[in-house]
Amino acid sequence: MSLFSLEWWQLALLFVPALLNLWGIWHAFNHTFGTPLERIVWIMACVFIPLLGGLAYLLFGWRRAH
């Protein structure tokens, strides 16, 4: 199975989590948090725990950013 033989919904299942993580990394990098360590932890969560890190940042992290 190649990337070109996938249906549109299968491609969406692949790219939506990736976009969520990229947005989390970008948002955490460009905003300030209570401490610099908190920013690093959120970025590391998005990088090293792909789906859950991005989802956790969406649910909890973006509200803590200023």
Secondary structure, DSSP 8 states (H G I E B T S, - for coil): --GGGS-HHHHHHHHHHHHHHHHHHHHHHHS--SSHHHHHHHHHHHHHSHHHHHHHIIIIIHHH--
